[in-house]
């Protein structure tokens, strides 16, 4: 199988996908915005559809490995659930990429499944952290707000909210996927009808040589840059030891066993600390060590090619955004996707 950078269109799409996940997805996950799954997932959905139409069998899956690596290098604060969502999108996109007939239906299925997974993941995380007390508290709050009495005949507001959340994501993903599925076939007509969309100032050529990224390069941050502070690691280790001792019956669980807010915050810090302070830094060190090897392999060459294109991809997005200044809101985002697709796919 050839390298991704043998096809300039595919490597540009992979670079844009990595840029979207590393910066847009990373910022949204860091800010904990309620619709982060729709915004970041929608951008990835369109890029996966374009990548599946432009590449051969296996292109989406190989691009997924590159995107996950870029996300780990440039957005290390992302939680593990974000990597799971990206992986699910890529795997489903690869499975559907071989189905060339009915592109709109293929996009609809991809969008519906990926958005449903994203919404379901958020509901599952809430249930895992809060479990039943969250639903009970939410129902009691609405009973008080609406002046209704709780009982067997009372509606389960929490269940209704979760169903509406899942259904809304399902419909939004299906609609976006249906629209994205028709985009590749419309691009030649859009390019011919709107020559002013072309961004000539940004070079779209793929890199001529893809060298492995050394561990000390500016693109790959030094291992010490994201290393957790010793104080935070010590606090987390103390919490982990207290939890483990309580589970073994050596002492009382204390705040870690409470069902209130204090217990919830402590358990959340314990879970997130295991990822942010222990597992993620270890994985990053292993990744940078692999990239620094003399002959890192084909995947590392694909990653280096995509990393080299990231600055150009950022300039391209900025230039296309400037060309859509006459639109507002969702209309501007829709036009931005079209202008970007025309510049990437029709050169």
N, C-alpha and C positions, 0 to 999 in steps of 0.2 A: 504493500500500500504506500502511495506517495505521501509526502509530507503535506500538511495543510497549506503551507506557504507556497506550494507549487501552483496553487490557484489563488490569484490575488483577491478575487471576490470573497472566497470563503474565509481567508485570513483576516480581511477587513471586517467581515461580519462577526467573526470570533472576537476580534479586538473590541468592537462595539458592545458585544454581549458581556465581555469581561469588564469593560468600563461601566456598563449599567449596573452590574452586580457589585463591583467593588466600591463605587462611589454613591450611586443612587440608592441601591439596596442597603449599603452600609449605613448611610446617613438616616434612612427611614427606620431601620432596625434600632439604631442608637437612640433616635428620638421617640421610639415606641408609638408612632402614629397609627391610628386605628385602621386606616386603609392602605397600609404599607404593602400588604400582599397584592392588592389590586394594582397599585402603581408600578412597583418593581416587577411583579409577575406579568403585567401587561406588556411592558417593554421587552422582557425576555421572550414572551410568547411570540411577538411579531418577529423578533430576530431568529428564533428557532424555525418558524415557518419559512422565512427567507433562506436560511441556511439549508434546510431540507430540500428546498427547490433548486438551490444552486449547486449543491455538492452531490457526491455519490454515496452509496451505502456505507455507513460507518462514519460519515463526516460529522454528524451531530454529536455522536458519542465521543469522538476524539476532541471535538471542540469543547464538550462538557468537561473533560479532564483539564484542559487548558484554563477554562473559566474558573473552575474550582480552585486551581492553583493561584490564579490572579487574585481571586477573592481572599484567599488565605494570606497572600503576601501584602496586599494593599488595604485590606479591611479586616484585620485580625480581631476586632471587637465584635464581629458578627457572631451570634449564638449558633450552636450546632443545628438548631431547627432550620436556620436559613440555608445551610449547606444541604440539608435533607430536601428542602423544597426545590432548590436548583437541580439537585440530582434527579428528583422525580420528574421535573420538566424535561430534562435532557433525555432521560431513558424513554419516556413516553413519546417525545418528539422523534427519537431515533426509530422506535417501533412503527410509527405512523409515516415516516419519511419514505419508506418503500412503497406506500400506497399512493401512486401517482394520480389515479382517477379521482374525480370529485374533490378537488382541492378545498372548496368551501366546507364540505362536510368533514374533511380531515382536520381543517382548522377549528371547526366547531367542536369536534370531539377532543382535540388537544386542549383548547381553551377551557371547556367545561371540566375536564378531569383535573387539570392543573390548578384552576381556581378553587375547585371543590376541595382538593387536597390542602391548599394553603389555608382556607377557612377552617377546615376540619382540624388541621394541626393547631390552630390558635385556640379553638374550643377545647381540644384535648389537653393542651398545656394548662388552661385555666382550671379544668376539672382535676388535673393531676395535682395542682398546687392547692386549690381550695377545697376540692371534693364537695360533698353535699352541703356544708355550711354556706357556701357562696349562693347556691340556688335558694336555700331557705331564707337567707338574709335578703336576697333580691325580691323574692315573693312577698316577704313581710313588709319591705319598704314600699312596694307598689300597693299593697293592701292599705297601708296607712295613708299613702298619697291619694288613693282613689276613694278612701272611706269605705272599703269593702271588708267583710269579715272572712277570715280564713276558714277553710273547711274542706270536706271532700268534694264539694261542687265548685270550689274556686278554681279558675283556670291556672295552669302552670305557666306563669309568665316567663320564667327562665327557659322553659322548653320552647315556648313560642319565640323568644328572642334568639335562641340558638338555631332554630329552624329557619327563621327569617334571615339570619346571618349567612347560613349555608346556602339557602335558596338564592339570595341576592348575589353571592359570589358565583354560583352556578350559572345564573342568567347572564351576568356581566361577562363571564369567561366565554360562554357560548356565543354571545353577540360579537365580542371582540375577535374570537377565533374565526367566525364566519366572515367578518370583514377582512381579517388578515389573510385568510385563505385565497381571496380573490386578488390580493395585491400583486403577486408576481406576474400574473397575466396582464395586469393593467399598466405595469411600469413602462413598457415601450411607448404606449399611447401617451402616458403622462409626460415622459421625457420629450416626445415630439411636440406636444401641445404647450409645454412650459420650458422653453430653453433658458429662461431667466433663473430657473432653479439650480442650474449647474454652478458648482463652487469651484472655480478654476484656481483659486489661491491656495487650495489645500491639495498637496500631492497625495494621490491614492495608490501609488505604486507600492507593491509589496517589497520588503527588504531583500536585497540581493544576497546577503549572507546572514545566516541565523546562527550566531555563536551562542554557546551556553552563557547563562547569566552568572557572573561570579558573585560570590557571597558579599563582596564589598562594593558592588556597583550601586549607583544611585537608585536604580529601579528596584533592586532587592535590598531592603533595609538591613542594616547590620544586625546580627543576632542580639546585641545588647539594647537595641532601640526599643523593643517591645517587651523586654524582660520585666516581670512584675517586681515591685519593690519588696524588699525582704520583710518589711513590716506587714504588708498585706498577706504575704505567704505565711508568715508566722501566725497571724490571726486566723487565717483559714485552717491551718494545721491544728490549732487549738480547738476550733469548732469541730473539725472532723474527728479529733480524738475524743472530745466530749460526747459526740453523737455515737461513735463506735462503742465507747465504754457504757453508755446507757443502753445500747442494744444488747450488749453482752451481760447486762445486769450488774455491772460493777458499782454503779451509782444511779441516782435518780436522773431522769431525762431533763428535768428543769425546764427552762424556756423552750428547748428544742422539742419537747413533747406537748406544748400547749397548742390548743386549737385556735387561739386568738391571733391577733395581728403580729405580736412579737414572735410567736412560734413560726408563723408563715414567713416572716422576713428572714429569720435565722436559717430556716431550711432552704429558702430560695438562695441566700448568700452561699450556703454550703454547696448547693448543686451548681450554681453558676461559677463559683470559685474553682471547682474541680475542673471545669472546662477552661476558664480564662487564665488560671494561674498554674495549672499542671499540664493538662493534655494539649491545649493549643500551642503553648510555647515549645513543647517537645516535638510536636508535628512540624512546626515551622523550622526548627533546627534540622530535622531530618530532611525536609524539602530543600532547604538551602544547601545542605551538605551534598545532596544528590545533584543539584544543579551545578555545583562547583567541581564535579568530577571531570577528568580530562575528556571522556567520551560518554556523556550523559544519556545519549539515545535520542530516538525520534521524537518522543513526547517533549523532551526538554528543548529540542530545536523548534518545535511548534510553539512552545511557551515563549521562547526567546523572541521569535518572530512577532508574536502578538504583543509582547511587552514593548518591542521597538516601535510598534504602530500606535501605542496608546496616546502619545502626545499629538500625533496627527489626527487620531480619532476625536480627541477633545476639541481640537481646532475646528474639525469638520462639524461637530455638533454645535459649537458656538456660532459658526458661520450660517448654518442652516436655521438655527434659532433666530438669528438676526433677520433672515429672509421671511420669517413668519410674523414679523412685528405688527402687521396690519390685522391680525386675528387675535382673539381673546379666548381664554378658557379652554374647553375641550376641543373647540374648532382649531385652536392653534396647535394643540398637541397632535391632533389628527393630521394637520398639514405638515407638521414637523416630521412625523413618521414617513410621509410620502416623499418629502424633499430629501430626507436622508436615504431612503431606499433608492430613489432615482440616482443619487450621486454614487452610491456604493455598487449598485447592480448594473448600471448602464454606462460603464466606462470602457 
